[in-house]
Amino acid sequence: MSSPATAPPAPNNLKRIVAASLIGTTIEWYDFFLYGSAAALVFNKLFFPEEDPLVGTLLSFLTYAVGFAARPLGALVFGHYGDRLGRKKLLVLSLLMMGGATFAIGLLPTHASVGSAAPVLLTVLRLVQGFALGGEWGGAVLLVSEHGDARRRGFWASWPQTGAPAGQLLATGVLSLLTAVLSESAFGSWGWRVPFLLSGVLVMVGLWIRLSVDESPVFKQALAQAEARKSSAAATAEKMPLVAVMRHHWRDVLVAMGARMAENISYYVITAFILVYATTSAGVSKQTALNAVLIASAIHFAVIPAWGALSDRLGRRPVYLIGAVGVGLWMFPFFSLIDTGGFGNLLLAVTVGLVLHGAMYAPQAAFFSEMFATRMRYSGASIGAQFASVAAGAPAPLIATALLKEYDSSTPISLYVIAAALLTVVAIVVAKETRDRDLTDLDPSDGQVPAKAPAAGAPLV
């Protein structure tokens, strides 16, 4: 049986929803990745100048990791209110918070001006960034998943995921342009501020687009049903989505966390730590490393929707496993290629790594959305994704830099990523396939079991 919520939406409306989610996530990831690139390139000198280069980089990446620590709190707060008030309102708030914090970083005084207050202020703003991003991801992918055609949910829901490489592409592109046209002293003096201040303009554009879209029809339907049964025990349980998630979906939360280990760790090693490794160990210039990440991010952007479409045909689990196994196998060749110092080999290393990462990242949006009931979906998907980031993405550049400093070798770093890949493989193997689930029927608080989406087995066109 099909309902208005499960019927394919009008193409123009769906494209507008996808565009709103994609542009918003691109801006937020631009802000987040810009900090990571700046941490590797200039923050160690501007905010931690009294330390030796690698120690300064470690401290710089430590403030980078602080942003991840705030993401679970953002997931809890935004998830709770997103499940009660709606996806759209919280997405607007997250965009304003992220953009405001990034713009403020561009105005920060450095250590030379205010001493130890500079890294403290930087850390506070990084916490705000992390809090906002912790609430952004779940709402953006749900807005598309809950609007989209069930038969092609993997494809459509993968588009907000392209906001990560698009944000990386934009952040790296702006930094690459500035380092190319400015002298090193000019970039270190004022040039690094430009991309942070540019965030203010981008946020205004994203806000205008995000305010123009409608609330999720699946959420509105679930809210209407909850209003109709206010006196029931189920309605009482829904007042605290976090409690409901832990009661009905704790296994799914653990699966989501495990699934993110290889995806998150590999991404930050490939895109953030590489700027440290290539310049300090392989003798590659800063500009060359940035250019490689820039080109590879464009390819990453292009392959994510293709992997998402493949997950509609094969299922979420098979595609995810391709990525997890592939990333683990690629780590030793990855560093060997970088060690040659050639741009072609560096580009090949990063590109293959990001293409394999895309096989995990593309189906992730639909996969996590399909695990949870509507009135606890924002909380469940956000908690599973963001709590994992504390153990995975947050310390990844920090751990990789520490391993490089301790062993002066890439081998321990490769083993670190391989261990994460094994954890992800285990999580995906024990997970249930979710491709055929109907988002409107998956509601354990009503005693229901996951249902198949209407016409999910029909040929995809």
TAHURA-V768317 format. One record per residue. N is the residue number from 1. RES is the residue in one small letter. SS is DSSP state (H for helix, E for strand, - for the rest). PHI is phi in radians with two decimals (999 if undefined). Layout:
N,RES,SS,PHI  N,RES,SS,PHI
//
This chain:
1,m,-,999  2,s,-,-1.86  3,s,-,-2.11  4,p,-,-0.99  5,a,-,-1.30  6,t,-,-1.75  7,a,-,-1.16  8,p,-,-1.02  9,p,-,-1.31  10,a,-,-1.05  11,p,H,-0.94  12,n,H,-1.12  13,n,H,-1.12  14,l,H,-1.12  15,k,H,-1.10  16,r,H,-1.18  17,i,H,-1.09  18,v,H,-1.08  19,a,H,-1.09  20,a,H,-1.12  21,s,H,-1.19  22,l,H,-1.12  23,i,H,-1.14  24,g,H,-1.10  25,t,H,-1.19  26,t,H,-1.06  27,i,H,-1.13  28,e,H,-1.17  29,w,H,-1.25  30,y,H,-0.97  31,d,H,-1.05  32,f,H,-1.23  33,f,H,-1.26  34,l,H,-1.00  35,y,H,-1.10  36,g,H,-1.08  37,s,H,-1.16  38,a,H,-1.15  39,a,H,-1.07  40,a,H,-1.34  41,l,H,-1.77  42,v,H,-2.32  43,f,H,-1.12  44,n,H,-1.09  45,k,H,-1.51  46,l,H,-1.46  47,f,-,-2.01  48,f,-,-2.35  49,p,-,-1.31  50,e,-,-1.52  51,e,-,-1.74  52,d,-,-1.23  53,p,H,-0.91  54,l,H,-1.23  55,v,H,-1.16  56,g,H,-1.07  57,t,H,-1.14  58,l,H,-1.05  59,l,H,-1.14  60,s,H,-1.13  61,f,H,-1.21  62,l,H,-1.16  63,t,H,-1.15  64,y,H,-1.07  65,a,H,-1.18  66,v,H,-1.02  67,g,H,-1.06  68,f,H,-1.20  69,a,H,-1.09  70,a,H,-1.45  71,r,H,-1.12  72,p,H,-1.06  73,l,H,-1.13  74,g,H,-1.08  75,a,H,-1.10  76,l,H,-1.15  77,v,H,-1.22  78,f,H,-1.17  79,g,H,-1.08  80,h,H,-1.05  81,y,H,-1.34  82,g,H,-1.17  83,d,H,-1.40  84,r,H,-1.79  85,l,H,-1.84  86,g,-,2.16  87,r,H,-1.33  88,k,H,-1.09  89,k,H,-1.02  90,l,H,-1.26  91,l,H,-1.18  92,v,H,-1.12  93,l,H,-1.12  94,s,H,-1.10  95,l,H,-1.14  96,l,H,-1.13  97,m,H,-1.16  98,m,H,-1.11  99,g,H,-1.10  100,g,H,-1.11  101,a,H,-1.14  102,t,H,-1.16  103,f,H,-1.04  104,a,H,-1.16  105,i,H,-1.05  106,g,-,-1.13  107,l,-,-1.79  108,l,-,-1.14  109,p,-,-1.28  110,t,-,-1.63  111,h,H,-1.04  112,a,H,-1.14  113,s,H,-1.64  114,v,H,-2.19  115,g,-,1.19  116,s,-,-1.18  117,a,H,-1.16  118,a,H,-1.09  119,p,H,-1.14  120,v,H,-1.16  121,l,H,-1.10  122,l,H,-1.06  123,t,H,-1.15  124,v,H,-1.08  125,l,H,-1.18  126,r,H,-1.15  127,l,H,-1.09  128,v,H,-1.11  129,q,H,-1.00  130,g,H,-1.11  131,f,H,-1.03  132,a,H,-1.17  133,l,H,-1.20  134,g,H,-1.08  135,g,H,-1.67  136,e,H,-1.25  137,w,H,-1.03  138,g,H,-1.04  139,g,H,-1.14  140,a,H,-1.14  141,v,H,-1.28  142,l,H,-1.22  143,l,H,-1.03  144,v,H,-1.36  145,s,H,-1.02  146,e,-,-1.44  147,h,-,-1.64  148,g,-,-1.35  149,d,-,-1.19  150,a,H,-1.04  151,r,H,-1.23  152,r,H,-2.17  153,r,H,-1.07  154,g,H,-1.03  155,f,H,-1.18  156,w,H,-1.15  157,a,H,-1.23  158,s,H,-1.30  159,w,H,-1.12  160,p,H,-1.04  161,q,H,-1.14  162,t,H,-1.21  163,g,H,-1.08  164,a,H,-1.16  165,p,H,-1.16  166,a,H,-1.14  167,g,H,-1.14  168,q,H,-1.09  169,l,H,-1.07  170,l,H,-1.15  171,a,H,-1.13  172,t,H,-1.17  173,g,H,-1.11  174,v,H,-1.12  175,l,H,-1.13  176,s,H,-1.10  177,l,H,-1.10  178,l,H,-1.17  179,t,H,-1.20  180,a,H,-1.35  181,v,H,-1.72  182,l,-,-1.88  183,s,-,-1.23  184,e,H,-1.07  185,s,H,-1.21  186,a,H,-1.18  187,f,H,-1.11  188,g,H,-1.21  189,s,H,-1.40  190,w,H,-2.46  191,g,H,-1.05  192,w,H,-1.13  193,r,H,-1.30  194,v,H,-0.98  195,p,H,-1.12  196,f,H,-1.24  197,l,H,-1.22  198,l,H,-1.09  199,s,H,-1.01  200,g,H,-1.05  201,v,H,-1.19  202,l,H,-1.08  203,v,H,-1.13  204,m,H,-1.07  205,v,H,-1.13  206,g,H,-1.09  207,l,H,-1.13  208,w,H,-1.05  209,i,H,-1.27  210,r,H,-1.17  211,l,-,-1.24  212,s,-,-1.51  213,v,-,-1.68  214,d,-,-1.56  215,e,-,-1.16  216,s,-,-1.01  217,p,H,-1.16  218,v,H,-1.14  219,f,H,-1.14  220,k,H,-1.09  221,q,H,-1.15  222,a,H,-1.15  223,l,H,-1.15  224,a,H,-1.12  225,q,H,-1.14  226,a,H,-1.14  227,e,H,-1.09  228,a,H,-1.30  229,r,-,-2.27  230,k,-,-0.98  231,s,-,-1.46  232,s,-,-1.40  233,a,H,-1.14  234,a,H,-1.08  235,a,H,-1.12  236,t,H,-1.11  237,a,H,-1.10  238,e,-,-1.24  239,k,-,-1.12  240,m,-,-2.15  241,p,H,-0.98  242,l,H,-1.08  243,v,H,-1.10  244,a,H,-1.12  245,v,H,-1.08  246,m,H,-1.19  247,r,H,-1.36  248,h,H,-1.78  249,h,-,-2.28  250,w,H,-1.10  251,r,H,-1.14  252,d,H,-1.15  253,v,H,-1.07  254,l,H,-1.14  255,v,H,-1.09  256,a,H,-1.07  257,m,H,-1.12  258,g,H,-1.13  259,a,H,-1.12  260,r,H,-1.45  261,m,H,-1.02  262,a,H,-1.19  263,e,H,-1.06  264,n,H,-1.26  265,i,H,-1.12  266,s,H,-1.08  267,y,H,-1.10  268,y,H,-1.34  269,v,H,-1.20  270,i,H,-1.25  271,t,H,-1.84  272,a,H,-1.80  273,f,H,-1.15  274,i,H,-1.01  275,l,H,-1.16  276,v,H,-1.41  277,y,H,-1.11  278,a,H,-1.13  279,t,H,-1.47  280,t,H,-1.69  281,s,-,-1.89  282,a,-,-1.81  283,g,-,1.23  284,v,-,-1.54  285,s,-,-1.22  286,k,H,-1.00  287,q,H,-1.14  288,t,H,-1.11  289,a,H,-1.10  290,l,H,-1.10  291,n,H,-1.12  292,a,H,-1.12  293,v,H,-1.13  294,l,H,-1.09  295,i,H,-1.15  296,a,H,-1.12  297,s,H,-1.17  298,a,H,-1.13  299,i,H,-1.18  300,h,H,-1.01  301,f,H,-1.00  302,a,H,-1.25  303,v,H,-1.50  304,i,H,-1.06  305,p,H,-1.06  306,a,H,-1.16  307,w,H,-1.11  308,g,H,-1.08  309,a,H,-1.12  310,l,H,-1.12  311,s,H,-1.21  312,d,H,-1.25  313,r,H,-1.61  314,l,H,-1.64  315,g,-,1.94  316,r,H,-1.22  317,r,H,-1.13  318,p,H,-1.04  319,v,H,-1.17  320,y,H,-1.06  321,l,H,-1.15  322,i,H,-0.98  323,g,H,-1.18  324,a,H,-1.13  325,v,H,-1.15  326,g,H,-1.08  327,v,H,-1.10  328,g,H,-1.06  329,l,H,-1.25  330,w,H,-1.46  331,m,H,-1.08  332,f,H,-1.15  333,p,H,-1.06  334,f,H,-0.98  335,f,H,-1.29  336,s,H,-1.08  337,l,H,-1.15  338,i,H,-1.12  339,d,H,-1.10  340,t,-,-1.21  341,g,-,1.43  342,g,-,-1.45  343,f,H,-1.11  344,g,H,-1.03  345,n,H,-1.20  346,l,H,-1.09  347,l,H,-1.11  348,l,H,-1.07  349,a,H,-1.04  350,v,H,-1.24  351,t,H,-1.12  352,v,H,-1.08  353,g,H,-1.04  354,l,H,-1.30  355,v,H,-1.10  356,l,H,-1.17  357,h,H,-1.04  358,g,H,-1.05  359,a,H,-1.16  360,m,H,-1.54  361,y,H,-1.26  362,a,H,-1.11  363,p,H,-1.35  364,q,H,-1.05  365,a,H,-1.09  366,a,H,-1.19  367,f,H,-0.99  368,f,H,-1.24  369,s,H,-1.10  370,e,-,-1.32  371,m,-,-1.36  372,f,-,-2.10  373,a,-,-1.22  374,t,H,-1.00  375,r,H,-1.35  376,m,H,-2.37  377,r,H,-1.26  378,y,H,-1.06  379,s,H,-1.13  380,g,H,-1.10  381,a,H,-1.13  382,s,H,-1.20  383,i,H,-1.12  384,g,H,-1.05  385,a,H,-1.31  386,q,H,-1.47  387,f,H,-1.14  388,a,H,-1.16  389,s,H,-1.12  390,v,H,-1.16  391,a,H,-1.54  392,a,-,-1.85  393,g,H,-1.15  394,a,H,-1.00  395,p,H,-1.55  396,a,H,-1.00  397,p,H,-1.12  398,l,H,-1.15  399,i,H,-1.12  400,a,H,-1.09  401,t,H,-1.16  402,a,H,-1.12  403,l,H,-1.12  404,l,H,-1.15  405,k,H,-1.16  406,e,H,-1.33  407,y,H,-1.90  408,d,-,0.88  409,s,-,-2.70  410,s,-,-1.52  411,t,H,-1.01  412,p,H,-1.07  413,i,H,-1.21  414,s,H,-1.06  415,l,H,-1.13  416,y,H,-1.07  417,v,H,-1.20  418,i,H,-1.09  419,a,H,-1.08  420,a,H,-1.12  421,a,H,-1.11  422,l,H,-1.12  423,l,H,-1.08  424,t,H,-1.17  425,v,H,-1.03  426,v,H,-1.07  427,a,H,-1.08  428,i,H,-1.27  429,v,H,-1.10  430,v,H,-1.48  431,a,-,-1.29  432,k,-,-1.63  433,e,-,-1.19  434,t,-,-2.04  435,r,-,-0.92  436,d,-,-1.63  437,r,E,-1.37  438,d,-,-1.65  439,l,-,-1.10  440,t,-,-1.40  441,d,-,-1.76  442,l,-,-1.37  443,d,-,-2.54  444,p,H,-1.11  445,s,H,-1.18  446,d,H,-1.72  447,g,-,1.38  448,q,-,-1.52  449,v,-,-1.98  450,p,-,-0.96  451,a,-,-1.84  452,k,E,-1.42  453,a,-,-1.22  454,p,-,-1.02  455,a,-,0.99  456,a,-,-1.14  457,g,-,-1.53  458,a,-,-1.22  459,p,-,-1.00  460,l,-,-1.54  461,v,-,-2.14
//
